[in-house]
Amino acid sequence: MDMEKAAYRTYVGPGSLYDIIGASQFALSVSCGLREQHLLLDFGCGSLRGGRFFIPYLRAGHYYGVEPNQWLVDQAVQQELGADMITLKAPHFAAVNDFSVPFDVPFHMIVAQSIFTHTGKDLMRRLFASLAGAISPEGLILATFFLDNSDEERSGWFYFDSLPNGQKVLAAYRQETVCAFAAEVGLHARHIHFWHPAGQQWFLFSKTAERLPTAEQASHFYGLNVLPPLP
Ligand SMILES: C[S@@+](CC[C@H](N)C(=O)[O-])C[C@H]1O[C@@H](n2cnc3c(N)ncnc32)[C@H](O)[C@@H]1O
């Protein structure tokens, strides 16, 4: 199989970046304090681009994924993780598409990578409310956004398979909009400059401002591009 063209990989983004976009969300999560005993929610986990790193790392039963496209999870289990890993690490999955979090556990960390980059303001608000309800008082939400001044005005979900040709599948926002919508549901926000392979911007959110990095600490988040990739 040509891995870069595999449908379960290209559905979530460029096939050539499947490995590094997964590795970089894992690296950032560990840099932000994720340890094996924590409960992690991977919201919109897709084909386990990040999940294939998180699931082996976390203790059994500590990984939770929300993903409406069950085929992505199934293919990733078949092609990336294997059934034995599922038996050993017992991850939880929910195939809901209403932006709810149908797990009643206090998550220490929530990762939403390349999710808000597809939402209009209506869904951005709904998802912020859901994630704020699911994160524990001391927990951290890590999420990516595209930033620019267009401040997306469409509503709904924009995606490769859901829009007529020619319409853009990504949403971009002003930083002020992201922070204001987070504040509406009691979340403090911090933009960090952690390198993202596709130019998305990482934000950290928490219910307490003290849990977020200071400006000085935020300057230590470089990312995985300190050295160029090996030839
Ligand atoms: C660009 S992919 C990102 C996947 C994953 N977070 C990653 O980084 O590989 C967006 C994902 O959001 C999922 N998605 C679409 N609608 C959703 C919904 N209502 N709730 C949760 N996830 C959704 C898609 O199926 C897809 O897997």
Ligand as a Chemical Component Dictionary entry (heavy atoms), coordinates in Angstrom:
data_LIG
# 
_chem_comp.id                   LIG 
_chem_comp.type                 NON-POLYMER 
_chem_comp.pdbx_formal_charge   0 
_chem_comp.three_letter_code    LIG 
# 
loop_
_chem_comp_atom.comp_id 
_chem_comp_atom.atom_id 
_chem_comp_atom.alt_atom_id 
_chem_comp_atom.type_symbol 
_chem_comp_atom.charge 
_chem_comp_atom.model_Cartn_x 
_chem_comp_atom.model_Cartn_y 
_chem_comp_atom.model_Cartn_z 
_chem_comp_atom.pdbx_ordinal 
LIG C1  C1  C 0  -8.761  17.408 9.974  1  
LIG S1  S1  S 1  -9.411  15.997 10.788 2  
LIG C2  C2  C 0  -8.426  15.973 12.255 3  
LIG C3  C3  C 0  -8.395  14.616 12.891 4  
LIG C4  C4  C 0  -7.458  14.484 14.097 5  
LIG N1  N1  N 0  -7.775  15.433 15.142 6  
LIG C5  C5  C 0  -6.028  14.617 13.640 7  
LIG O1  O1  O 0  -5.360  15.573 13.992 8  
LIG O2  O2  O -1 -5.616  13.752 12.883 9  
LIG C6  C6  C 0  -11.013 16.525 11.387 10 
LIG C7  C7  C 0  -11.773 15.381 12.040 11 
LIG O3  O3  O 0  -12.985 15.867 12.627 12 
LIG C8  C8  C 0  -13.948 14.856 12.474 13 
LIG N2  N2  N 0  -15.304 15.401 12.688 14 
LIG C9  C9  C 0  -16.209 15.821 11.782 15 
LIG N3  N3  N 0  -17.354 16.211 12.396 16 
LIG C10 C10 C 0  -17.146 16.027 13.720 17 
LIG C11 C11 C 0  -17.980 16.211 14.860 18 
LIG N4  N4  N 0  -19.231 16.672 14.760 19 
LIG N5  N5  N 0  -17.470 15.916 16.074 20 
LIG C12 C12 C 0  -16.189 15.441 16.165 21 
LIG N6  N6  N 0  -15.362 15.246 15.116 22 
LIG C13 C13 C 0  -15.840 15.529 13.911 23 
LIG C14 C14 C 0  -13.692 14.358 11.073 24 
LIG O4  O4  O 0  -14.313 13.108 10.827 25 
LIG C15 C15 C 0  -12.166 14.289 11.077 26 
LIG O5  O5  O 0  -11.719 13.057 11.550 27 
# 
loop_
_chem_comp_bond.comp_id 
_chem_comp_bond.atom_id_1 
_chem_comp_bond.atom_id_2 
_chem_comp_bond.value_order 
_chem_comp_bond.pdbx_ordinal 
LIG C1  S1  SING 1  
LIG S1  C2  SING 2  
LIG S1  C6  SING 3  
LIG C2  C3  SING 4  
LIG C3  C4  SING 5  
LIG C4  N1  SING 6  
LIG C4  C5  SING 7  
LIG C5  O1  DOUB 8  
LIG C5  O2  SING 9  
LIG C6  C7  SING 10 
LIG C7  O3  SING 11 
LIG C7  C15 SING 12 
LIG O3  C8  SING 13 
LIG C8  N2  SING 14 
LIG C8  C14 SING 15 
LIG N2  C9  SING 16 
LIG N2  C13 SING 17 
LIG C9  N3  DOUB 18 
LIG N3  C10 SING 19 
LIG C10 C11 SING 20 
LIG C10 C13 DOUB 21 
LIG C11 N4  SING 22 
LIG C11 N5  DOUB 23 
LIG N5  C12 SING 24 
LIG C12 N6  DOUB 25 
LIG N6  C13 SING 26 
LIG C14 O4  SING 27 
LIG C14 C15 SING 28 
LIG C15 O5  SING 29 
# 
